[in-house]
Amino acid sequence: MSLELKAKFKKTLPIQSGTGRNGTWQKQDFIIETPGQYPKNVCCTLWGDKVNMLNNLNDGQEITVHLDLESREYNGRWYTDVKVWKLEAGSSNGTTPSDGIPLPNESELPDLSDDDLPF
């Protein structure tokens, strides 16, 4: 299954490497945040030479992630991989969501400091 997701780049995790039956390998996980009222963090993985795609990304940068989802079963448990095969970088200011609607400035937001809600 191949998908395209517009998201905000959050951070890069350390590179992992090893040796398998096909030779040496390396992978790097990174975290993105989905847009919307209830943003979600998603851990994505780049394999091999594709880890270099993360070199020029900044925290908060808007990116388009082209990915494949794959689940597999091992000992009665299911594991899902989010494997990225292409990244497209957008602006690095993080002020415009992927649908192009500008976010309000802090001065335009209502002051809720006197809110008497119990939560």
PAVEX-821971 format. One record per residue (C-alpha): x, y, z; residue in three letters; residue number from 1. Coordinates in steps of 0.1 Angstrom, whole numbers. Layout:
residues N
<node><X>X</X><Y>Y</Y><Z>Z</Z><residu>Ala</residu><num>NUM</num></node>
...
//
This chain:
residues 119
<node><X>0</X><Y>0</Y><Z>0</Z><residu>Met</residu><num>1</num></node>
<node><X>16</X><Y>33</Y><Z>-11</Z><residu>Ser</residu><num>2</num></node>
<node><X>5</X><Y>66</Y><Z>5</Z><residu>Leu</residu><num>3</num></node>
<node><X>13</X><Y>103</Y><Z>5</Z><residu>Glu</residu><num>4</num></node>
<node><X>12</X><Y>123</Y><Z>37</Z><residu>Leu</residu><num>5</num></node>
<node><X>17</X><Y>160</Y><Z>43</Z><residu>Lys</residu><num>6</num></node>
<node><X>32</X><Y>165</Y><Z>78</Z><residu>Ala</residu><num>7</num></node>
<node><X>55</X><Y>185</Y><Z>100</Z><residu>Lys</residu><num>8</num></node>
<node><X>90</X><Y>171</Y><Z>106</Z><residu>Phe</residu><num>9</num></node>
<node><X>97</X><Y>168</Y><Z>144</Z><residu>Lys</residu><num>10</num></node>
<node><X>130</X><Y>150</Y><Z>150</Z><residu>Lys</residu><num>11</num></node>
<node><X>155</X><Y>124</Y><Z>138</Z><residu>Thr</residu><num>12</num></node>
<node><X>164</X><Y>93</Y><Z>158</Z><residu>Leu</residu><num>13</num></node>
<node><X>198</X><Y>76</Y><Z>158</Z><residu>Pro</residu><num>14</num></node>
<node><X>209</X><Y>56</Y><Z>128</Z><residu>Ile</residu><num>15</num></node>
<node><X>208</X><Y>18</Y><Z>133</Z><residu>Gln</residu><num>16</num></node>
<node><X>230</X><Y>-6</Y><Z>114</Z><residu>Ser</residu><num>17</num></node>
<node><X>239</X><Y>-42</Y><Z>113</Z><residu>Gly</residu><num>18</num></node>
<node><X>248</X><Y>-72</Y><Z>91</Z><residu>Thr</residu><num>19</num></node>
<node><X>222</X><Y>-96</Y><Z>77</Z><residu>Gly</residu><num>20</num></node>
<node><X>221</X><Y>-124</Y><Z>52</Z><residu>Arg</residu><num>21</num></node>
<node><X>222</X><Y>-99</Y><Z>24</Z><residu>Asn</residu><num>22</num></node>
<node><X>252</X><Y>-79</Y><Z>38</Z><residu>Gly</residu><num>23</num></node>
<node><X>253</X><Y>-47</Y><Z>58</Z><residu>Thr</residu><num>24</num></node>
<node><X>222</X><Y>-26</Y><Z>63</Z><residu>Trp</residu><num>25</num></node>
<node><X>213</X><Y>8</Y><Z>79</Z><residu>Gln</residu><num>26</num></node>
<node><X>181</X><Y>24</Y><Z>88</Z><residu>Lys</residu><num>27</num></node>
<node><X>170</X><Y>56</Y><Z>105</Z><residu>Gln</residu><num>28</num></node>
<node><X>137</X><Y>64</Y><Z>121</Z><residu>Asp</residu><num>29</num></node>
<node><X>123</X><Y>99</Y><Z>123</Z><residu>Phe</residu><num>30</num></node>
<node><X>91</X><Y>114</Y><Z>138</Z><residu>Ile</residu><num>31</num></node>
<node><X>65</X><Y>135</Y><Z>119</Z><residu>Ile</residu><num>32</num></node>
<node><X>33</X><Y>152</Y><Z>132</Z><residu>Glu</residu><num>33</num></node>
<node><X>1</X><Y>149</Y><Z>112</Z><residu>Thr</residu><num>34</num></node>
<node><X>-20</X><Y>181</Y><Z>107</Z><residu>Pro</residu><num>35</num></node>
<node><X>-55</X><Y>186</Y><Z>120</Z><residu>Gly</residu><num>36</num></node>
<node><X>-73</X><Y>194</Y><Z>152</Z><residu>Gln</residu><num>37</num></node>
<node><X>-58</X><Y>163</Y><Z>169</Z><residu>Tyr</residu><num>38</num></node>
<node><X>-23</X><Y>159</Y><Z>155</Z><residu>Pro</residu><num>39</num></node>
<node><X>-7</X><Y>125</Y><Z>158</Z><residu>Lys</residu><num>40</num></node>
<node><X>30</X><Y>116</Y><Z>160</Z><residu>Asn</residu><num>41</num></node>
<node><X>41</X><Y>89</Y><Z>135</Z><residu>Val</residu><num>42</num></node>
<node><X>75</X><Y>71</Y><Z>135</Z><residu>Cys</residu><num>43</num></node>
<node><X>87</X><Y>66</Y><Z>99</Z><residu>Cys</residu><num>44</num></node>
<node><X>117</X><Y>46</Y><Z>87</Z><residu>Thr</residu><num>45</num></node>
<node><X>142</X><Y>52</Y><Z>59</Z><residu>Leu</residu><num>46</num></node>
<node><X>165</X><Y>24</Y><Z>48</Z><residu>Trp</residu><num>47</num></node>
<node><X>199</X><Y>23</Y><Z>31</Z><residu>Gly</residu><num>48</num></node>
<node><X>212</X><Y>54</Y><Z>13</Z><residu>Asp</residu><num>49</num></node>
<node><X>178</X><Y>70</Y><Z>17</Z><residu>Lys</residu><num>50</num></node>
<node><X>188</X><Y>80</Y><Z>53</Z><residu>Val</residu><num>51</num></node>
<node><X>206</X><Y>110</Y><Z>37</Z><residu>Asn</residu><num>52</num></node>
<node><X>173</X><Y>125</Y><Z>28</Z><residu>Met</residu><num>53</num></node>
<node><X>170</X><Y>137</Y><Z>64</Z><residu>Leu</residu><num>54</num></node>
<node><X>202</X><Y>157</Y><Z>64</Z><residu>Asn</residu><num>55</num></node>
<node><X>187</X><Y>191</Y><Z>54</Z><residu>Asn</residu><num>56</num></node>
<node><X>154</X><Y>190</Y><Z>73</Z><residu>Leu</residu><num>57</num></node>
<node><X>146</X><Y>213</Y><Z>102</Z><residu>Asn</residu><num>58</num></node>
<node><X>123</X><Y>209</Y><Z>132</Z><residu>Asp</residu><num>59</num></node>
<node><X>88</X><Y>221</Y><Z>123</Z><residu>Gly</residu><num>60</num></node>
<node><X>95</X><Y>220</Y><Z>85</Z><residu>Gln</residu><num>61</num></node>
<node><X>65</X><Y>210</Y><Z>64</Z><residu>Glu</residu><num>62</num></node>
<node><X>72</X><Y>178</Y><Z>43</Z><residu>Ile</residu><num>63</num></node>
<node><X>54</X><Y>154</Y><Z>20</Z><residu>Thr</residu><num>64</num></node>
<node><X>62</X><Y>118</Y><Z>29</Z><residu>Val</residu><num>65</num></node>
<node><X>57</X><Y>91</Y><Z>3</Z><residu>His</residu><num>66</num></node>
<node><X>54</X><Y>58</Y><Z>22</Z><residu>Leu</residu><num>67</num></node>
<node><X>44</X><Y>22</Y><Z>22</Z><residu>Asp</residu><num>68</num></node>
<node><X>26</X><Y>6</Y><Z>52</Z><residu>Leu</residu><num>69</num></node>
<node><X>33</X><Y>-31</Y><Z>59</Z><residu>Glu</residu><num>70</num></node>
<node><X>22</X><Y>-53</Y><Z>88</Z><residu>Ser</residu><num>71</num></node>
<node><X>36</X><Y>-87</Y><Z>97</Z><residu>Arg</residu><num>72</num></node>
<node><X>28</X><Y>-113</Y><Z>123</Z><residu>Glu</residu><num>73</num></node>
<node><X>54</X><Y>-127</Y><Z>147</Z><residu>Tyr</residu><num>74</num></node>
<node><X>46</X><Y>-151</Y><Z>175</Z><residu>Asn</residu><num>75</num></node>
<node><X>9</X><Y>-141</Y><Z>175</Z><residu>Gly</residu><num>76</num></node>
<node><X>16</X><Y>-103</Y><Z>176</Z><residu>Arg</residu><num>77</num></node>
<node><X>14</X><Y>-79</Y><Z>147</Z><residu>Trp</residu><num>78</num></node>
<node><X>40</X><Y>-53</Y><Z>139</Z><residu>Tyr</residu><num>79</num></node>
<node><X>35</X><Y>-24</Y><Z>114</Z><residu>Thr</residu><num>80</num></node>
<node><X>63</X><Y>-7</Y><Z>95</Z><residu>Asp</residu><num>81</num></node>
<node><X>60</X><Y>28</Y><Z>79</Z><residu>Val</residu><num>82</num></node>
<node><X>87</X><Y>27</Y><Z>52</Z><residu>Lys</residu><num>83</num></node>
<node><X>94</X><Y>60</Y><Z>35</Z><residu>Val</residu><num>84</num></node>
<node><X>107</X><Y>59</Y><Z>-1</Z><residu>Trp</residu><num>85</num></node>
<node><X>105</X><Y>96</Y><Z>-10</Z><residu>Lys</residu><num>86</num></node>
<node><X>106</X><Y>129</Y><Z>9</Z><residu>Leu</residu><num>87</num></node>
<node><X>97</X><Y>163</Y><Z>-4</Z><residu>Glu</residu><num>88</num></node>
<node><X>106</X><Y>193</Y><Z>17</Z><residu>Ala</residu><num>89</num></node>
<node><X>84</X><Y>224</Y><Z>20</Z><residu>Gly</residu><num>90</num></node>
<node><X>88</X><Y>257</Y><Z>39</Z><residu>Ser</residu><num>91</num></node>
<node><X>107</X><Y>256</Y><Z>72</Z><residu>Ser</residu><num>92</num></node>
<node><X>87</X><Y>283</Y><Z>91</Z><residu>Asn</residu><num>93</num></node>
<node><X>59</X><Y>259</Y><Z>101</Z><residu>Gly</residu><num>94</num></node>
<node><X>33</X><Y>286</Y><Z>100</Z><residu>Thr</residu><num>95</num></node>
<node><X>12</X><Y>273</Y><Z>71</Z><residu>Thr</residu><num>96</num></node>
<node><X>-5</X><Y>239</Y><Z>73</Z><residu>Pro</residu><num>97</num></node>
<node><X>-4</X><Y>217</Y><Z>43</Z><residu>Ser</residu><num>98</num></node>
<node><X>-38</X><Y>228</Y><Z>30</Z><residu>Asp</residu><num>99</num></node>
<node><X>-25</X><Y>264</Y><Z>26</Z><residu>Gly</residu><num>100</num></node>
<node><X>-47</X><Y>281</Y><Z>52</Z><residu>Ile</residu><num>101</num></node>
<node><X>-26</X><Y>305</Y><Z>73</Z><residu>Pro</residu><num>102</num></node>
<node><X>-25</X><Y>299</Y><Z>110</Z><residu>Leu</residu><num>103</num></node>
<node><X>-36</X><Y>329</Y><Z>133</Z><residu>Pro</residu><num>104</num></node>
<node><X>-10</X><Y>349</Y><Z>151</Z><residu>Asn</residu><num>105</num></node>
<node><X>-9</X><Y>345</Y><Z>189</Z><residu>Glu</residu><num>106</num></node>
<node><X>-23</X><Y>381</Y><Z>192</Z><residu>Ser</residu><num>107</num></node>
<node><X>-54</X><Y>370</Y><Z>172</Z><residu>Glu</residu><num>108</num></node>
<node><X>-63</X><Y>342</Y><Z>196</Z><residu>Leu</residu><num>109</num></node>
<node><X>-88</X><Y>348</Y><Z>224</Z><residu>Pro</residu><num>110</num></node>
<node><X>-74</X><Y>352</Y><Z>259</Z><residu>Asp</residu><num>111</num></node>
<node><X>-86</X><Y>322</Y><Z>279</Z><residu>Leu</residu><num>112</num></node>
<node><X>-67</X><Y>329</Y><Z>311</Z><residu>Ser</residu><num>113</num></node>
<node><X>-100</X><Y>338</Y><Z>330</Z><residu>Asp</residu><num>114</num></node>
<node><X>-117</X><Y>306</Y><Z>317</Z><residu>Asp</residu><num>115</num></node>
<node><X>-136</X><Y>289</Y><Z>346</Z><residu>Asp</residu><num>116</num></node>
<node><X>-138</X><Y>255</Y><Z>330</Z><residu>Leu</residu><num>117</num></node>
<node><X>-129</X><Y>227</Y><Z>354</Z><residu>Pro</residu><num>118</num></node>
<node><X>-104</X><Y>211</Y><Z>330</Z><residu>Phe</residu><num>119</num></node>
//
